[in-house]
Amino acid sequence: MSKKTKSTKVVVPGRFSFVNLWEPKSVNGSDPKYSLSLIIPKNDKNTVNAILKATEEAKKEGVAKFGGKIPANLKTPLRDGDIDRPDDPNYANCYFINANSKEAPEIVDKNVQAILDRSEVYSGCYGKVSMTLYAFNVNGNRGIGAYLGNVQKIRDGESLGGRSRAEDDFEIEEDDDFLA
């Protein structure tokens, strides 16, 4: 017997931005949270459709939070980079979704091995993020949010923060007394 379940959980591939996965941070006095923004190319129709489907399920599951009716002006998590971040070329022709959580995510590499070196996961690398979409209604602010699950880094990419890596800045020095 097969049981049909609603699915608000999605695993989303994309490029990491605004990476805050190692220490929770407070924004404007809110509870500290771990967070990540994931950039998704608009031409990745499978991913976009999976997010839209999960968003619709979250709306249905959360209808009670909205007083029994889904509001027309509901905030949704998939945002358009061309509209919301027009001055950032990294968001051109892309959507993005912000996910956060009070609990620390597990962070793994492409072989599902834990990443312990914090410098390995940064804004600009590529990977997948598991997230669960949920309805919220707080102080008149109503919408669908994205709960940050786990993070998998798949490959490196150019840093979005403009910071270079030490191995790119320096060469191995053979002389122990280089100032002499």
C-alpha positions, -999 to 999 in steps of 0.1 A, spaced: 0 0 0 15 33 -10 10 63 12 9 97 -5 27 123 15 29 161 12 64 172 5 76 206 16 112 194 17 135 200 -13 171 195 -21 182 225 -41 214 228 -61 230 262 -67 258 286 -58 262 296 -22 260 333 -12 259 351 22 272 319 39 267 319 76 269 282 85 295 279 113 282 304 139 247 317 143 243 354 138 216 378 150 200 402 125 185 434 139 182 419 174 165 386 163 174 352 176 208 341 163 205 318 132 226 299 107 218 310 72 226 308 35 214 323 3 213 300 -27 216 313 -62 197 292 -88 199 298 -126 165 306 -141 171 280 -168 172 252 -141 135 244 -146 135 212 -126 148 229 -95 126 259 -99 95 237 -104 104 216 -73 106 248 -52 73 261 -66 57 227 -59 70 227 -23 58 263 -19 23 253 -29 23 224 -4 35 247 24 7 271 15 -19 243 18 -4 230 51 -3 265 65 -38 277 55 -49 276 92 -21 301 100 -36 325 74 -71 323 89 -84 296 66 -76 314 33 -43 318 15 -36 355 11 -31 369 -24 -1 390 -13 17 361 4 55 364 5 72 334 -11 108 322 -7 119 321 -44 130 355 -53 141 370 -86 177 382 -87 171 405 -116 144 424 -96 157 421 -60 194 423 -66 197 443 -99 231 457 -91 248 424 -83 259 406 -115 261 372 -96 223 373 -94 216 381 -131 193 356 -148 190 338 -115 165 332 -87 176 329 -51 162 315 -19 173 324 16 172 296 42 179 298 80 177 278 111 185 280 148 201 246 146 235 241 130 234 223 96 255 193 89 281 203 62 295 176 40 316 173 8 306 156 -24 314 122 -8 291 130 21 321 133 45 320 161 71 338 193 63 356 206 93 377 233 77 356 264 77 374 280 47 362 251 25 326 264 24 323 300 13 302 324 -8 308 314 -43 312 277 -41 286 253 -55 266 226 -38 232 214 -26 211 225 3 182 206 19 154 229 30 119 226 43 94 252 33 69 263 60 41 289 64 45 318 89 22 345 102 41 368 126 30 403 135 10 406 103 40 394 82 27 363 63 44 341 39 64 309 32 99 306 46 127 281 41 141 262 70 179 254 65 186 217 66 219 203 56 246 215 32 267 196 7 296 214 -11 301 199 -46 328 221 -61 347 253 -57 338 286 -74 351 321 -75 346 338 -42 317 363 -41 332 381 -11 363 393 -30 385 376 -5 414 355 -19 427 323 -5 461 322 11 473 295 -13 464 319 -42 484 348 -26 516 330 -16 541 306 -29 560 280 -8 591 297 6 623 275 6 644 299 26 639 299 64 656 333 68 638 353 40 643 387 57 681 384 59 
